[in-house]
Structures are given as structure tokens and as C-alpha cells.
Amino acid sequence: MKKTHKAYLRKIIGRAIDEGGNGELTASILRIKSPDTGVYQMMRDIVCDARFYSVIDRDSFWKTYGEYIIGGFVDSISDEEWNTEETLTMRKEEFLNKWMSDHMMPFSDDRRRLMEADIRIKGLADDNPGMPDPDDHDGSSLGEINLGNGIKDATKSTGQQADGLPPMLKDYMKDAAGGNSPGLKNECHRADAHFLDSIDPSIVRLAKMIGHRGENAKPVKGRFRPAPKSDISGVTTGDDLNSLLPTELAMLATPSTERIFIDRFVRKRLQTFSSVSTSASDRFPHRGPVYICIDTSGSMTGQPEVMAKTLALAICIIAQKERRPVCIFNYSSGLTFFVLKDIKTQRASLLRFLSRSYGGGNDEEKLFRFLFERMPKSSAYRKYAGDFKGADMLVISDFIWCPMDDETETMIEEVRRKGMRIFSVACLEEDAQGYGAGFTFHHKSDFRFEYDGERIKELFS
């Protein structure tokens, strides 16, 4: 098959995996521009047939495997057969009937591993440089999408992984991939758990605070009933003294920590147990996206860069368990971002994005203007940047910012009023202080933290 055929086939298989039999698959695929030739029509007919998409899973393996099988079938059609419509129809029906019969039962792990190895040998694996990215199925690009003004969408970028991936993230990549192909394993949750256990606990605590958004839970109306131990479903933040974690209660033991306890209680930021006694319909009524904004200027190289990437991955893992999309923005004088919708199928692309190194200046105004003004107006990003209610934004920076205009400042206050929580982590050298717009933003954040080169600690007014 030609590269253009392979690229198109991978796009429409991705679309079939995303949309399945929702009644709009054919129309959705027809919106992807393609030449009006027999090869493209054959690929469309197969992918849009229920016998094909009804037996595939939402898994990057099926994107690669589907391309491998369908591509081989298309290549097997002779020139004479392409010129005979009746023969083509017969060949297509034979292929679809065989496909369905071969895939009615799930693959065993051993068979799947053998197929993955065979595909890699033939150069069709997800991480093969030059191949279309498995998540590029909207027909817009096979690489970064340049949106103008130094802004790029790297969600669908392809190519080799860069050298800037911290060791712990490299270990995570190997654990999740079985050593070779990120995203092709079913048991990636074990790699997720191992990664969270291996990093600094202060990073995990902040990642959970942002990723879970548990404090939006509403109590069940009626008489209060303390939840038994079996009802405990996790950890959240609030001011419920009946559900305090022992570590929070211990702060009352000494005068030096009692002030911190009182401050957290007033601001409803004590760590408490959450329970299933909260009705399912009332929990997390507006759980929006997570926005991770990382200052990638030269001053962030070294340990701040490692921390930022580690924290970003931890948030992605936790937020995705809550089915929350995550938008990661690497900003300097330019702006590059990645939209994470499904970590299971985008894991390799996400790690490739996080492998980039830092350097350059910084332009926060470009970041906020794009996020709060341009993204909500774009049909491609509107569902990830709507009214911002229930969303969380984290900014990791040294907060040595240039002044921002009043309109940008107003935008920030407006999204906060709509329900967005703003977190900030300051990466400052010893005795250094942010100033101007950066200091103001950090000081006004709903939750303020500082990274001292080893761990993240929360700041209180």
C-alpha cells in the first residue's frame, strides 16, 4: 500500500473505534477528504461495515492490527479484480465474513503478543517514525497542527521520542508497554500504580487534589449518618470534622501546627475521607477538564523540569481514572499543547510530548488568551474549554512574568467566578521571589504551593 493509503486507513479505523455503530460513522468518515478511487472506497466500505467495527475494542492495538489486516487484503487484490465490480464485491464480502468469524472470541494474551511482534517486524508498530500517529483520525494533519502566532497542537505529532524524559517516566513507559510498544498492554493500571508509588508523596498528594476534584460532593439530604468504614471511597478536602484523616487531626497537638489546622478548616481544605453515602447522582455534578500550564522558559531547566513532567503525568493518570480530559500547555515565547482524551490509546503520544526539553522566554498572556478566549470559540476544542465550570487549572512557573493587560486579568477572574479552581506551584531559587504579574497571580491562586528542589509544600496566607 502507498503511504497515503496507509495514513487514510489508519484515520478511518481510529474514527470507527471512537464512534462505533452510533449511526453517524459513515457520514463522519466521508468528511475526511480523500480521492474518489476504488482503493479508498474499498477501505471505507470495510471500516463502515458493522461486521468490522462490532468486534474491535477501544485500543491502539486494533488501530495497528486493523491497518495490518485490511492493508494486506487490499494489496492482495489484482489489477483485473479492481476493474470488475462484481468480483470486488465478492472479495469484500468474503473478507468481512472471515474477519467477523475470526474475531468473535477475544484474543488470548499469547496470541495478541505474537501478532504485535509480527506487526512490529513488518514496520507497522505505533512508534515507527514516519507512520501516522494512532490518534490522528480527524484528517487535519499527520504531525503538529500550526494554529498561527507561535501556537501548535502537538496532540497528533509523530516521530521519535526526544531525550528529555526523566528516568522515572522512562521506567513507567517500559512498565506500561512491556518494554516495546507503549499503550498496547491491557494491564497498564499496574504501571500506573507503580509509578505513583515510586514518586515523591508530595507530588502524588497534589496530583490527587487536582485530579479527583472530590470536594464538589454534595451530602445526602436528611439526617446525618457517619459512614462506616466500608463506605469510604477515597480522600477529598473539606471541613467535615467527622471525616478527618488522622494526620490532619494530629496538627491540633502542638501550637505551631494548630494555626495551619485552623487556616485549612476556614478555607475548607482539610483532608477528609469521602464516602459512598454521598448519592451517585449528586457526586461531582460539574467535573470539568484539567489544564496543566508549564512554564518552559530557560529558568525551568533541571529539577523544576523533572518535577513538572512527573507531576503532569501523575495528574493525567489520576484525572483519566475520573474520565476527565487533560490539556497540557508547554509555553515559552511560543505555545505547544497536548489534549489527552484517553490515556490508554494516547500513552505513547503523551510520553513523546513530555520528552521535549525546555528553553526560551515566556509569554503568559499568549497562554491565557488562547485558553480562555480562542479555544472556546474553536469547534475542535470547544468541548475541552466550554464554560470552565468544574475545571481545574495548574500553573507551574518561577512567576517572573511580564505585565499582562487588564483584559487578560479580567478573563482570569471571570473563569474563577464560573467555578474553575486555580492551583499554582512556584519553582524559585532560594530567597528568590516572583514579581509583578507573576507574584499577583500566584498570590491570588486558590491553592498555592512551592517546590524547593525536592518536594512540593503548600503555602498558607
Kinemage of the C-alpha trace (Angstrom):
@kinemage 1
@onewidth
@group {chain A} dominant
@subgroup {mainchain}
@vectorlist {calphas} color= white
{ca met a 1} P 0.000 0.000 0.000
{ca lys a 2} L 1.060 3.570 -0.606
{ca lys a 3} L 1.805 5.751 2.422
{ca thr a 4} L -1.223 7.923 1.605
{ca his a 5} L -3.443 4.822 1.627
{ca lys a 6} L -1.993 3.691 4.966
{ca ala a 7} L -2.464 7.138 6.501
{ca tyr a 8} L -6.093 7.320 5.384
{ca leu a 9} L -6.836 3.766 6.524
{ca arg a 10} L -5.432 4.454 9.983
{ca lys a 11} L -7.526 7.606 10.312
{ca ile a 12} L -10.815 5.915 9.450
{ca ile a 13} L -10.091 2.902 11.687
{ca gly a 14} L -9.468 5.350 14.528
{ca arg a 15} L -12.752 7.038 13.760
{ca ala a 16} L -14.556 3.647 13.806
{ca ile a 17} L -13.023 2.821 17.188
{ca asp a 18} L -14.088 6.181 18.615
{ca glu a 19} L -17.631 6.226 17.218
{ca gly a 20} L -18.526 2.575 16.524
{ca gly a 21} L -22.087 1.949 15.460
{ca asn a 22} L -23.598 5.253 16.552
{ca gly a 23} L -25.319 5.777 13.225
{ca glu a 24} L -23.043 8.635 12.186
{ca leu a 25} L -19.868 6.708 11.383
{ca thr a 26} L -20.278 6.769 7.600
{ca ala a 27} L -21.066 10.480 7.500
{ca ser a 28} L -18.141 11.174 9.836
{ca ile a 29} L -15.699 9.250 7.653
{ca leu a 30} L -16.980 10.889 4.482
{ca arg a 31} L -15.976 14.242 5.959
{ca ile a 32} L -12.348 13.111 5.776
{ca lys a 33} L -11.168 14.237 2.359
{ca ser a 34} L -9.863 11.520 0.043
{ca pro a 35} L -9.546 10.840 -3.689
{ca asp a 36} L -12.541 9.183 -5.348
{ca thr a 37} L -10.818 5.935 -6.312
{ca gly a 38} L -11.564 2.250 -5.820
{ca val a 39} L -8.930 1.734 -3.124
{ca tyr a 40} L -10.343 4.469 -0.867
{ca gln a 41} L -13.902 3.273 -1.490
{ca met a 42} L -12.956 -0.314 -0.569
{ca met a 43} L -11.341 0.830 2.692
{ca arg a 44} L -14.407 2.949 3.560
{ca asp a 45} L -16.820 0.092 2.816
{ca ile a 46} L -14.924 -2.288 5.099
{ca val a 47} L -14.433 0.091 8.044
{ca cys a 48} L -18.060 1.313 7.939
{ca asp a 49} L -19.446 -2.234 7.922
{ca ala a 50} L -20.834 -3.468 11.263
{ca arg a 51} L -19.041 -6.788 10.765
{ca phe a 52} L -15.754 -4.885 11.112
{ca tyr a 53} L -16.331 -2.382 13.920
{ca ser a 54} L -18.603 -4.543 16.089
{ca val a 55} L -15.732 -6.821 17.153
{ca ile a 56} L -12.975 -4.250 17.809
{ca asp a 57} L -12.113 -2.569 21.103
{ca arg a 58} L -11.115 0.996 22.006
{ca asp a 59} L -7.470 0.108 21.917
{ca ser a 60} L -4.454 1.313 19.928
{ca phe a 61} L -3.677 -2.338 19.145
{ca trp a 62} L -6.784 -2.512 16.950
{ca lys a 63} L -5.742 0.571 15.004
{ca thr a 64} L -2.424 -1.013 14.096
{ca tyr a 65} L -3.798 -4.537 13.690
{ca gly a 66} L -6.763 -3.354 11.580
{ca glu a 67} L -4.422 -1.447 9.259
{ca tyr a 68} L -2.207 -4.532 9.014
{ca ile a 69} L -5.043 -6.909 8.053
{ca ile a 70} L -7.052 -4.586 5.786
{ca gly a 71} L -3.885 -3.300 4.139
{ca gly a 72} L -2.822 -6.839 3.356
{ca phe a 73} L -6.240 -7.601 1.885
{ca val a 74} L -6.242 -4.507 -0.344
{ca asp a 75} L -2.739 -5.354 -1.573
{ca ser a 76} L -3.901 -8.870 -2.478
{ca ile a 77} L -6.484 -7.583 -4.986
{ca ser a 78} L -5.146 -7.894 -8.532
{ca asp a 79} L -5.415 -5.265 -11.274
{ca glu a 80} L -8.004 -7.394 -13.076
{ca glu a 81} L -10.165 -7.658 -9.959
{ca trp a 82} L -10.065 -3.884 -9.427
{ca asn a 83} L -11.664 -3.495 -12.862
{ca thr a 84} L -14.571 -5.880 -12.116
{ca glu a 85} L -17.160 -4.535 -9.670
{ca glu a 86} L -18.833 -7.904 -9.145
{ca thr a 87} L -15.534 -9.549 -8.216
{ca leu a 88} L -14.636 -6.716 -5.857
{ca thr a 89} L -17.974 -7.066 -4.066
{ca met a 90} L -17.468 -10.813 -3.689
{ca arg a 91} L -13.920 -10.373 -2.342
{ca lys a 92} L -15.092 -7.713 0.119
{ca glu a 93} L -17.929 -9.918 1.443
{ca glu a 94} L -15.564 -12.855 1.857
{ca phe a 95} L -13.128 -10.654 3.784
{ca leu a 96} L -15.780 -9.194 6.115
{ca asn a 97} L -17.353 -12.579 6.873
{ca lys a 98} L -13.945 -14.063 7.658
{ca trp a 99} L -12.974 -11.031 9.766
{ca met a 100} L -16.084 -11.361 11.900
{ca ser a 101} L -15.738 -15.115 12.360
{ca asp a 102} L -12.042 -14.777 13.279
{ca his a 103} L -12.669 -12.091 15.908
{ca met a 104} L -15.916 -13.069 17.597
{ca met a 105} L -13.925 -14.512 20.513
{ca pro a 106} L -11.388 -12.332 22.356
{ca phe a 107} L -7.704 -12.931 21.628
{ca ser a 108} L -5.637 -14.724 24.223
{ca asp a 109} L -2.688 -12.759 25.634
{ca asp a 110} L -0.219 -15.116 23.941
{ca arg a 111} L -1.864 -14.738 20.530
{ca arg a 112} L -2.000 -10.993 20.893
{ca arg a 113} L 1.689 -10.795 21.781
{ca leu a 114} L 2.584 -12.860 18.727
{ca met a 115} L 0.548 -10.589 16.462
{ca glu a 116} L 2.094 -7.455 17.969
{ca ala a 117} L 5.571 -8.888 17.361
{ca asp a 118} L 4.707 -9.793 13.770
{ca ile a 119} L 3.356 -6.298 13.096
{ca arg a 120} L 6.469 -4.664 14.584
{ca ile a 121} L 8.704 -6.798 12.389
{ca lys a 122} L 6.827 -5.554 9.321
{ca gly a 123} L 7.340 -1.939 10.385
{ca leu a 124} L 3.742 -1.140 11.301
{ca ala a 125} L 4.067 -0.528 15.045
{ca asp a 126} L 2.672 2.698 16.590
{ca asp a 127} L 6.099 4.109 17.378
{ca asn a 128} L 7.609 3.586 13.922
{ca pro a 129} L 8.977 7.000 12.791
{ca gly a 130} L 7.225 8.339 9.743
{ca met a 131} L 3.976 6.444 10.324
{ca pro a 132} L 0.812 8.401 11.103
{ca asp a 133} L 0.122 8.844 14.796
{ca pro a 134} L -2.600 6.429 16.037
{ca asp a 135} L -4.654 9.332 17.370
{ca asp a 136} L -4.628 11.291 14.119
{ca his a 137} L -8.070 10.472 12.757
{ca asp a 138} L -9.683 13.807 12.078
{ca gly a 139} L -7.976 14.212 8.710
{ca ser a 140} L -6.324 17.515 9.568
{ca ser a 141} L -2.672 16.584 9.848
{ca leu a 142} L -0.122 13.814 10.295
{ca gly a 143} L 2.022 15.985 12.576
{ca glu a 144} L 1.808 19.131 14.636
{ca ile a 145} L -1.022 21.472 13.711
{ca asn a 146} L 0.198 25.058 13.386
{ca leu a 147} L -2.546 27.395 14.606
{ca gly a 148} L -0.596 30.593 13.945
{ca asn a 149} L 1.022 33.141 16.272
{ca gly a 150} L 3.521 30.553 17.519
{ca ile a 151} L 0.785 28.168 18.769
{ca lys a 152} L 0.911 24.457 17.902
{ca asp a 153} L -1.326 21.490 18.695
{ca ala a 154} L 1.045 18.547 19.261
{ca thr a 155} L -1.676 16.012 20.098
{ca lys a 156} L -1.180 14.252 16.783
{ca ser a 157} L 2.550 14.764 16.318
{ca thr a 158} L 4.679 11.818 15.244
{ca gly a 159} L 8.339 10.947 15.236
{ca gln a 160} L 10.999 9.828 17.661
{ca gln a 161} L 10.867 10.375 21.400
{ca ala a 162} L 13.227 13.163 22.492
{ca asp a 163} L 15.941 12.899 25.155
{ca gly a 164} L 14.201 14.957 27.845
{ca leu a 165} L 12.150 12.220 29.520
{ca pro a 166} L 13.080 11.849 33.228
{ca pro a 167} L 14.233 8.354 34.346
{ca met a 168} L 11.051 7.627 36.328
{ca leu a 169} L 8.910 8.387 33.265
{ca lys a 170} L 11.120 6.124 31.146
{ca asp a 171} L 10.576 3.340 33.668
{ca tyr a 172} L 6.847 3.965 33.529
{ca met a 173} L 6.928 3.752 29.722
{ca lys a 174} L 8.654 0.356 29.890
{ca asp a 175} L 6.268 -0.957 32.560
{ca ala a 176} L 3.202 0.163 30.627
{ca ala a 177} L 4.434 -1.197 27.319
{ca gly a 178} L 6.002 -4.474 28.256
{ca gly a 179} L 9.271 -2.903 27.079
{ca asn a 180} L 8.416 -2.125 23.464
{ca ser a 181} L 5.121 -0.605 22.357
{ca pro a 182} L 3.533 1.988 24.688
{ca gly a 183} L -0.208 1.638 25.013
{ca leu a 184} L -0.539 -1.900 23.653
{ca lys a 185} L -0.846 -3.663 27.030
{ca asn a 186} L -4.082 -4.397 28.879
{ca glu a 187} L -2.564 -4.249 32.368
{ca cys a 188} L -1.242 -0.688 32.257
{ca his a 189} L -3.057 0.069 35.517
{ca arg a 190} L -0.253 -1.813 37.280
{ca ala a 191} L 2.308 0.509 35.715
{ca asp a 192} L 0.155 3.485 36.777
{ca ala a 193} L 0.084 2.288 40.385
{ca his a 194} L 3.812 1.524 40.415
{ca phe a 195} L 4.637 4.969 39.047
{ca leu a 196} L 2.533 6.745 41.671
{ca asp a 197} L 4.153 4.650 44.413
{ca ser a 198} L 7.663 5.455 43.185
{ca ile a 199} L 7.481 9.268 43.047
{ca asp a 200} L 7.623 11.778 45.900
{ca pro a 201} L 4.447 11.631 48.055
{ca ser a 202} L 4.090 15.421 47.931
{ca ile a 203} L 3.656 15.195 44.151
{ca val a 204} L 1.063 12.443 44.490
{ca arg a 205} L -0.920 14.431 47.084
{ca leu a 206} L -1.151 17.439 44.793
{ca ala a 207} L -1.965 15.261 41.777
{ca lys a 208} L -4.858 13.681 43.678
{ca met a 209} L -6.084 17.048 44.897
{ca ile a 210} L -6.284 18.280 41.308
{ca gly a 211} L -7.256 15.064 39.519
{ca his a 212} L -10.092 13.896 41.774
{ca arg a 213} L -11.923 17.167 42.438
{ca gly a 214} L -13.715 15.387 45.279
{ca glu a 215} L -14.702 18.457 47.267
{ca asn a 216} L -17.664 19.129 44.953
{ca ala a 217} L -19.557 16.245 46.511
{ca lys a 218} L -22.927 17.142 47.989
{ca pro a 219} L -24.128 15.405 51.168
{ca val a 220} L -27.289 13.327 51.022
{ca lys a 221} L -30.272 15.293 52.316
{ca gly a 222} L -31.720 14.140 55.613
{ca arg a 223} L -30.334 13.011 58.930
{ca phe a 224} L -26.547 12.791 59.062
{ca arg a 225} L -25.246 9.263 59.295
{ca pro a 226} L -21.498 8.789 59.796
{ca ala a 227} L -20.226 6.496 57.075
{ca pro a 228} L -18.990 3.092 58.207
{ca lys a 229} L -15.504 2.042 57.157
{ca ser a 230} L -16.869 0.008 54.251
{ca asp a 231} L -18.447 3.169 52.794
{ca ile a 232} L -15.143 5.024 52.457
{ca ser a 233} L -14.387 5.585 48.778
{ca gly a 234} L -11.317 7.844 48.851
{ca val a 235} L -9.816 11.071 50.165
{ca thr a 236} L -11.088 14.570 49.461
{ca thr a 237} L -10.849 18.036 51.026
{ca gly a 238} L -13.385 19.984 53.068
{ca asp a 239} L -14.337 20.978 56.608
{ca asp a 240} L -16.196 17.862 57.799
{ca leu a 241} L -14.672 17.239 61.246
{ca asn a 242} L -16.343 13.816 61.472
{ca ser a 243} L -14.320 12.531 58.497
{ca leu a 244} L -10.861 13.923 59.242
{ca leu a 245} L -7.745 11.963 58.341
{ca pro a 246} L -5.689 11.178 61.470
{ca thr a 247} L -2.770 13.206 60.079
{ca glu a 248} L -4.960 16.323 59.975
{ca leu a 249} L -6.249 15.786 63.496
{ca ala a 250} L -2.664 15.439 64.741
{ca met a 251} L -1.995 19.085 63.842
{ca leu a 252} L -4.064 20.130 66.877
{ca ala a 253} L -1.477 18.572 69.162
{ca thr a 254} L 1.031 21.437 69.002
{ca pro a 255} L 0.585 25.223 68.881
{ca ser a 256} L 2.909 25.515 65.863
{ca thr a 257} L 0.646 23.372 63.655
{ca glu a 258} L -2.688 24.335 65.217
{ca arg a 259} L -2.678 27.588 63.207
{ca ile a 260} L -2.324 25.588 59.967
{ca phe a 261} L -5.281 23.389 61.002
{ca ile a 262} L -7.496 26.404 61.667
{ca asp a 263} L -6.491 28.016 58.366
{ca arg a 264} L -7.344 24.827 56.442
{ca phe a 265} L -10.635 24.450 58.293
{ca val a 266} L -11.746 28.011 57.483
{ca arg a 267} L -10.833 27.527 53.827
{ca lys a 268} L -12.423 24.016 53.699
{ca arg a 269} L -9.128 22.417 52.753
{ca leu a 270} L -8.691 19.785 55.443
{ca gln a 271} L -8.082 16.277 54.093
{ca thr a 272} L -11.123 14.116 54.846
{ca phe a 273} L -12.435 10.690 53.904
{ca ser a 274} L -15.083 10.688 51.171
{ca ser a 275} L -17.769 8.011 51.283
{ca val a 276} L -20.322 6.365 49.063
{ca ser a 277} L -23.023 7.693 51.400
{ca thr a 278} L -22.995 10.654 49.042
{ca ser a 279} L -25.569 9.817 46.379
{ca ala a 280} L -24.121 8.889 42.986
{ca ser a 281} L -26.290 11.410 41.173
{ca asp a 282} L -25.066 14.279 43.354
{ca arg a 283} L -21.350 13.494 43.343
{ca phe a 284} L -19.133 15.560 41.057
{ca pro a 285} L -22.010 17.360 39.281
{ca his a 286} L -19.654 19.504 37.197
{ca arg a 287} L -16.314 17.759 36.843
{ca gly a 288} L -14.590 19.613 34.014
{ca pro a 289} L -11.233 19.293 32.264
{ca val a 290} L -7.826 19.756 33.858
{ca tyr a 291} L -5.451 22.337 32.373
{ca ile a 292} L -1.736 21.943 33.165
{ca cys a 293} L 0.233 25.053 32.173
{ca ile a 294} L 4.000 24.589 32.381
{ca asp a 295} L 6.432 27.477 32.051
{ca thr a 296} L 9.112 26.092 29.701
{ca ser a 297} L 11.467 29.075 29.824
{ca gly a 298} L 15.188 28.515 30.365
{ca ser a 299} L 14.946 29.112 34.116
{ca met a 300} L 12.830 25.966 34.458
{ca thr a 301} L 15.529 23.555 33.261
{ca gly a 302} L 16.891 20.988 35.694
{ca gln a 303} L 14.907 19.775 38.700
{ca pro a 304} L 11.895 22.068 38.066
{ca glu a 305} L 11.522 20.478 34.622
{ca val a 306} L 11.710 16.956 36.077
{ca met a 307} L 9.152 17.830 38.758
{ca ala a 308} L 6.789 19.444 36.245
{ca lys a 309} L 6.817 16.430 33.922
{ca thr a 310} L 6.436 13.980 36.815
{ca leu a 311} L 3.529 15.947 38.272
{ca ala a 312} L 1.887 16.292 34.839
{ca leu a 313} L 1.941 12.525 34.251
{ca ala a 314} L 0.650 11.811 37.767
{ca ile a 315} L -2.280 14.200 37.225
{ca cys a 316} L -3.021 12.610 33.848
{ca ile a 317} L -3.174 9.124 35.371
{ca ile a 318} L -5.470 10.191 38.221
{ca ala a 319} L -7.719 12.511 36.179
{ca gln a 320} L -8.217 9.880 33.477
{ca lys a 321} L -9.497 7.427 36.071
{ca glu a 322} L -12.210 10.027 36.688
{ca arg a 323} L -12.777 10.309 32.893
{ca arg a 324} L -11.552 13.895 32.878
{ca pro a 325} L -9.734 15.177 29.778
{ca val a 326} L -6.390 16.871 30.401
{ca cys a 327} L -4.896 19.696 28.321
{ca ile a 328} L -1.160 20.207 28.855
{ca phe a 329} L 0.328 23.522 27.720
{ca asn a 330} L 4.084 23.977 27.374
{ca tyr a 331} L 4.541 27.703 26.991
{ca ser a 332} L 7.540 29.955 26.467
{ca ser a 333} L 7.601 32.652 23.800
{ca gly a 334} L 5.528 30.138 21.828
{ca leu a 335} L 2.835 27.702 22.942
{ca thr a 336} L 2.574 23.955 22.294
{ca phe a 337} L -0.200 21.858 23.782
{ca phe a 338} L -1.485 18.283 24.004
{ca val a 339} L -5.102 17.196 24.550
{ca leu a 340} L -5.373 13.891 26.433
{ca lys a 341} L -8.741 12.203 25.952
{ca asp a 342} L -7.865 8.539 26.527
{ca ile a 343} L -4.568 7.652 28.170
{ca lys a 344} L -4.969 4.023 27.134
{ca thr a 345} L -4.669 4.860 23.440
{ca gln a 346} L -2.606 8.066 23.720
{ca arg a 347} L 0.042 6.934 26.195
{ca ala a 348} L 2.878 6.791 23.646
{ca ser a 349} L 1.986 10.204 22.218
{ca leu a 350} L 1.734 11.737 25.693
{ca leu a 351} L 5.178 10.486 26.701
{ca arg a 352} L 6.595 11.708 23.412
{ca phe a 353} L 5.165 15.160 24.193
{ca leu a 354} L 6.590 15.120 27.732
{ca ser a 355} L 10.035 14.132 26.406
{ca arg a 356} L 10.684 17.600 24.975
{ca ser a 357} L 13.242 19.755 26.781
{ca tyr a 358} L 12.760 23.318 27.947
{ca gly a 359} L 14.292 26.644 26.936
{ca gly a 360} L 13.388 30.116 25.699
{ca gly a 361} L 11.471 33.068 27.081
{ca asn a 362} L 7.897 33.166 28.358
{ca asp a 363} L 4.611 34.747 27.307
{ca glu a 364} L 1.802 34.090 29.801
{ca glu a 365} L -0.572 36.465 28.075
{ca lys a 366} L -0.495 34.333 24.917
{ca leu a 367} L -1.272 31.272 27.046
{ca phe a 368} L -4.288 32.738 28.834
{ca arg a 369} L -5.654 34.447 25.730
{ca phe a 370} L -5.589 31.162 23.829
{ca leu a 371} L -7.063 29.100 26.671
{ca phe a 372} L -9.821 31.479 27.762
{ca glu a 373} L -10.640 33.275 24.522
{ca arg a 374} L -9.622 31.291 21.444
{ca met a 375} L -10.194 27.681 22.498
{ca pro a 376} L -13.869 28.172 23.491
{ca lys a 377} L -14.571 29.627 20.030
{ca ser a 378} L -12.967 26.727 18.142
{ca ser a 379} L -15.154 23.772 17.162
{ca ala a 380} L -12.131 21.495 17.560
{ca tyr a 381} L -11.526 22.450 21.207
{ca arg a 382} L -14.836 23.841 22.456
{ca lys a 383} L -15.779 20.741 24.420
{ca tyr a 384} L -12.486 20.978 26.322
{ca ala a 385} L -12.848 24.703 27.009
{ca gly a 386} L -16.511 25.491 27.481
{ca asp a 387} L -17.876 27.405 30.430
{ca phe a 388} L -14.963 26.210 32.661
{ca lys a 389} L -17.362 25.220 35.448
{ca gly a 390} L -15.819 22.361 37.410
{ca ala a 391} L -12.455 22.749 35.651
{ca asp a 392} L -9.065 22.884 37.353
{ca met a 393} L -6.009 24.803 36.170
{ca leu a 394} L -2.461 24.269 37.420
{ca val a 395} L 0.324 26.709 36.566
{ca ile a 396} L 3.936 25.627 37.201
{ca ser a 397} L 6.350 28.543 36.898
{ca asp a 398} L 9.015 30.681 38.552
{ca phe a 399} L 6.434 33.514 38.242
{ca ile a 400} L 8.937 36.022 36.925
{ca trp a 401} L 6.371 37.314 34.451
{ca cys a 402} L 5.993 40.346 32.282
{ca pro a 403} L 2.937 42.548 32.922
{ca met a 404} L -0.411 41.386 31.495
{ca asp a 405} L -3.092 43.731 30.232
{ca asp a 406} L -6.281 44.383 32.200
{ca glu a 407} L -8.410 42.322 29.788
{ca thr a 408} L -6.359 39.192 30.448
{ca glu a 409} L -6.569 39.766 34.199
{ca thr a 410} L -10.339 40.084 33.850
{ca met a 411} L -10.516 36.792 31.945
{ca ile a 412} L -8.722 35.004 34.768
{ca glu a 413} L -11.126 36.371 37.382
{ca glu a 414} L -14.117 35.513 35.190
{ca val a 415} L -13.229 31.814 34.861
{ca arg a 416} L -12.690 31.651 38.610
{ca arg a 417} L -16.200 33.010 39.147
{ca lys a 418} L -17.530 30.370 36.751
{ca gly a 419} L -16.163 27.639 39.016
{ca met a 420} L -12.606 26.970 37.892
{ca arg a 421} L -10.106 26.251 40.665
{ca ile a 422} L -6.632 27.687 40.125
{ca phe a 423} L -3.540 25.954 41.519
{ca ser a 424} L -0.018 27.333 41.274
{ca val a 425} L 3.377 25.798 42.025
{ca ala a 426} L 6.274 28.243 42.343
{ca cys a 427} L 9.717 26.963 41.345
{ca leu a 428} L 12.024 29.588 42.831
{ca glu a 429} L 15.666 29.628 43.776
{ca glu a 430} L 16.385 30.143 47.454
{ca asp a 431} L 15.411 33.659 48.591
{ca ala a 432} L 14.017 34.481 45.132
{ca gln a 433} L 10.572 35.983 44.769
{ca gly a 434} L 8.202 36.339 41.850
{ca tyr a 435} L 7.263 39.873 40.994
{ca gly a 436} L 4.679 41.902 39.149
{ca ala a 437} L 2.009 39.936 37.311
{ca gly a 438} L 3.540 36.598 38.337
{ca phe a 439} L 3.523 37.391 42.047
{ca thr a 440} L -0.065 38.659 41.823
{ca phe a 441} L -1.268 35.531 40.008
{ca his a 442} L 0.482 33.199 42.453
{ca his a 443} L -0.784 35.108 45.483
{ca lys a 444} L -4.418 35.087 44.217
{ca ser a 445} L -4.454 31.379 43.318
{ca asp a 446} L -6.987 29.274 45.191
{ca phe a 447} L -4.255 26.808 46.176
{ca arg a 448} L -0.614 27.894 46.362
{ca phe a 449} L 2.413 25.609 46.508
{ca glu a 450} L 6.190 25.930 46.370
{ca tyr a 451} L 8.781 23.488 45.042
{ca asp a 452} L 12.076 23.571 46.943
{ca gly a 453} L 14.027 21.253 44.646
{ca glu a 454} L 12.974 18.109 46.479
{ca arg a 455} L 9.292 18.268 47.347
{ca ile a 456} L 6.165 20.369 46.948
{ca lys a 457} L 4.789 22.106 50.020
{ca glu a 458} L 1.564 24.076 50.382
{ca leu a 459} L 1.665 27.760 51.276
{ca phe a 460} L -0.818 29.472 53.563
{ca ser a 461} L -1.696 33.136 53.931
